[in-house]
Amino acid sequence: MISIIDYGLGNLKAIYNLYERLNLKVKITDNKRDLIDAKKIILPGVGSYDSAMQKLNDSGFREVLDYLVLQKKIPILGICIGMHIMANKSEEGSMKGLGWIDADVKSFKNTLKNESIFSKKTHYLPFPHMGWNEIDNPRRNTLFCDLKSKKFYFLHSYYFAPNNNSESIAITEYGLKFCSAVMKENIYGVQFHPEKSHDNGIKLLENFAKI
């Protein structure tokens, strides 16, 4: 059973519909007790970092997710903000993240300015980073098996920066090169939206189901 966490954020129905098309067992759950039979977990998310953390903390899922992910090692996939809140903290807010991965979430604009690479080209980049872009140098990993291309759909103004580079399994360039997919043991995260990425997104979600 693939369980999609409903904590008030994310394109839940879109992900659910894709798994139904693949004839895979899936459910959307807003009750922590429903996770008892989960074999895979998806943590979606749209919106802001603090809002996502507050909603997750208020939902009652926090402790059971810590147990299932960190103790039972159930595979989990964080999508966009769902990936961000797996980090320690974010420049977008003030709340502590889940801390499952040693990483910080950073602002594109702040990084470009602080590193003095705010060139004429990057100065006129629109934010958020929105639309189709490619993942580059994806590591050999089940998530990326048999993709038709490297293009996925992005929508974000902040990016995930793991402190251990070996946990980054794909990068994307938008003014700077950033981690667009991460893996630490059973914990996976993607910056892009597979539910909006057509055939590639469907294949990635199917691949996650096979992990």
C-alpha positions as CSV (number, residue, x, y, z in Angstrom):
1,M,0.0,0.0,0.0
2,I,1.2,3.5,-1.0
3,S,0.0,6.1,1.5
4,I,-0.2,9.7,0.5
5,I,-0.1,12.0,3.6
6,D,-2.9,14.5,3.7
7,Y,-1.7,17.2,6.2
8,G,-3.4,20.1,4.3
9,L,-0.9,20.6,1.5
10,G,-0.1,19.2,-1.9
11,N,-1.6,17.9,-5.1
12,L,-2.9,14.7,-3.4
13,K,-5.6,13.7,-5.9
14,A,-3.3,14.1,-8.9
15,I,-0.8,11.7,-7.3
16,Y,-3.5,9.4,-6.3
17,N,-5.0,9.3,-9.8
18,L,-1.6,8.5,-11.4
19,Y,-1.2,5.5,-9.1
20,E,-4.7,4.3,-9.9
21,R,-3.8,4.5,-13.6
22,L,-0.8,2.3,-12.8
23,N,-3.2,-0.2,-11.0
24,L,-1.2,0.1,-7.8
25,K,-2.8,0.1,-4.3
26,V,-2.8,3.7,-3.0
27,K,-4.8,5.7,-0.5
28,I,-4.9,9.3,0.8
29,T,-4.8,9.4,4.6
30,D,-5.4,12.1,7.1
31,N,-5.3,9.8,10.1
32,K,-2.0,8.5,11.5
33,R,-3.7,5.1,12.4
34,D,-4.1,4.5,8.6
35,L,-0.4,4.3,8.1
36,I,-0.2,0.9,9.8
37,D,-0.2,-1.0,6.5
38,A,1.9,1.5,4.6
39,K,4.7,0.0,2.5
40,K,5.6,3.3,0.9
41,I,4.8,6.9,2.0
42,I,4.5,10.1,-0.1
43,L,4.9,13.5,1.6
44,P,3.6,16.1,-0.8
45,G,3.6,19.8,-0.4
46,V,3.0,23.2,-1.9
47,G,3.3,26.6,-0.3
48,S,5.7,27.9,2.3
49,Y,8.0,26.1,4.7
50,D,6.7,27.3,8.0
51,S,3.1,26.7,7.0
52,A,4.0,23.1,5.9
53,M,5.9,22.4,9.2
54,Q,3.1,23.9,11.3
55,K,0.4,21.8,9.5
56,L,2.5,18.7,9.8
57,N,3.1,19.3,13.5
58,D,-0.7,20.0,14.1
59,S,-1.8,17.0,12.0
60,G,-0.6,14.3,14.5
61,F,1.6,12.7,11.9
62,R,4.9,13.9,13.2
63,E,5.8,11.2,15.7
64,V,4.4,8.3,13.7
65,L,6.4,9.5,10.6
66,D,9.6,9.7,12.7
67,Y,9.0,6.2,13.9
68,L,8.1,4.7,10.5
69,V,10.9,6.5,8.6
70,L,13.7,6.5,11.0
71,Q,13.1,3.2,12.9
72,K,11.1,0.9,10.6
73,K,12.9,2.4,7.5
74,I,9.7,2.6,5.4
75,P,10.6,4.3,2.1
76,I,9.3,7.9,1.8
77,L,9.2,10.4,-1.0
78,G,9.0,14.1,-0.3
79,I,7.8,16.3,-3.1
80,C,8.8,20.0,-3.3
81,I,7.9,21.5,0.1
82,G,7.6,17.9,1.3
83,M,11.3,17.5,0.5
84,H,12.2,20.9,2.0
85,I,10.8,20.0,5.4
86,M,13.0,17.0,5.6
87,A,15.9,19.4,6.1
88,N,17.2,21.1,9.3
89,K,15.9,24.6,8.5
90,S,15.0,27.0,5.7
91,E,15.8,30.6,4.8
92,E,12.1,30.8,4.0
93,G,11.0,30.5,7.6
94,S,12.0,30.2,11.2
95,M,10.7,26.8,12.3
96,K,12.9,23.7,12.6
97,G,12.5,21.0,10.0
98,L,12.2,17.3,10.5
99,G,16.0,17.0,10.4
100,W,15.9,13.6,8.6
101,I,18.6,14.8,6.2
102,D,21.5,17.1,7.2
103,A,20.6,20.0,4.8
104,D,19.4,23.6,4.7
105,V,16.9,25.1,2.4
106,K,18.2,28.3,0.7
107,S,16.9,31.2,-1.4
108,F,18.0,31.4,-5.0
109,K,18.2,35.2,-4.7
110,N,20.2,35.3,-1.5
111,T,22.7,32.7,-2.8
112,L,23.2,34.5,-6.1
113,K,23.8,37.8,-4.3
114,N,26.0,36.4,-1.5
115,E,28.2,34.5,-3.9
116,S,28.6,37.5,-6.2
117,I,27.3,35.6,-9.2
118,F,24.3,37.9,-9.7
119,S,25.3,38.5,-13.3
120,K,23.3,40.3,-15.9
121,K,21.9,36.9,-17.0
122,T,20.9,35.8,-13.5
123,H,19.6,39.2,-12.6
124,Y,16.8,38.8,-15.0
125,L,15.8,35.3,-14.1
126,P,12.2,35.1,-13.1
127,F,11.4,33.7,-9.6
128,P,9.9,31.4,-8.8
129,H,11.7,28.9,-11.0
130,M,8.7,27.7,-12.9
131,G,8.3,25.4,-15.8
132,W,10.2,22.6,-17.5
133,N,13.8,22.0,-16.7
134,E,16.2,19.1,-16.9
135,I,17.9,17.0,-14.2
136,D,21.6,16.6,-14.9
137,N,23.9,13.7,-14.0
138,P,21.3,11.6,-12.2
139,R,23.0,8.9,-10.2
140,R,22.3,5.3,-11.0
141,N,19.1,4.9,-8.9
142,T,15.8,3.1,-9.1
143,L,13.9,6.4,-9.2
144,F,15.4,7.3,-12.6
145,C,15.1,3.9,-14.3
146,D,13.7,4.0,-17.9
147,L,12.9,7.6,-18.1
148,K,12.1,8.9,-21.6
149,S,13.9,12.2,-21.0
150,K,15.4,14.2,-18.1
151,K,12.7,16.9,-18.2
152,F,10.5,17.6,-15.2
153,Y,8.2,20.4,-14.0
154,F,9.5,22.8,-11.3
155,L,7.8,25.5,-9.2
156,H,9.9,26.9,-6.4
157,S,11.9,29.9,-5.2
158,Y,14.0,28.0,-2.6
159,Y,16.3,25.0,-3.1
160,F,17.5,22.0,-1.0
161,A,21.2,22.1,-0.1
162,P,22.4,18.9,1.5
163,N,25.6,19.2,3.5
164,N,26.7,15.7,2.3
165,N,27.0,16.0,-1.5
166,S,26.8,12.2,-1.8
167,E,23.1,12.4,-0.8
168,S,22.4,14.5,-3.9
169,I,21.3,12.1,-6.7
170,A,20.4,14.7,-9.3
171,I,21.2,18.4,-10.0
172,T,19.5,21.1,-12.1
173,E,20.7,24.5,-13.2
174,Y,18.8,27.7,-12.8
175,G,21.2,30.6,-12.2
176,L,23.2,28.1,-10.1
177,K,23.4,24.3,-9.9
178,F,21.2,22.9,-7.1
179,C,20.2,19.6,-5.8
180,S,16.9,18.5,-7.5
181,A,16.7,15.0,-6.0
182,V,18.1,13.6,-2.8
183,M,18.4,10.2,-1.2
184,K,19.5,9.1,2.3
185,E,18.9,5.4,2.9
186,N,15.1,5.0,2.7
187,I,14.4,8.8,2.4
188,Y,13.9,10.3,-1.0
189,G,13.1,13.8,-2.1
190,V,12.5,15.6,-5.4
191,Q,12.3,19.3,-6.0
192,F,10.2,18.9,-9.1
193,H,6.5,17.9,-9.3
194,P,6.2,14.3,-10.8
195,E,2.4,14.7,-10.8
196,K,2.8,17.5,-13.3
197,S,5.7,16.0,-15.3
198,H,3.6,13.8,-17.7
199,D,5.2,10.5,-18.7
200,N,8.5,11.1,-16.8
201,G,6.6,11.9,-13.6
202,I,4.4,8.8,-13.9
203,K,7.4,6.6,-14.5
204,L,9.2,8.1,-11.5
205,L,6.2,7.5,-9.2
206,E,6.0,3.9,-10.5
207,N,9.7,3.5,-9.8
208,F,9.3,4.7,-6.3
209,A,6.6,2.1,-5.8
210,K,9.1,-0.6,-6.7
211,I,11.8,0.4,-4.2
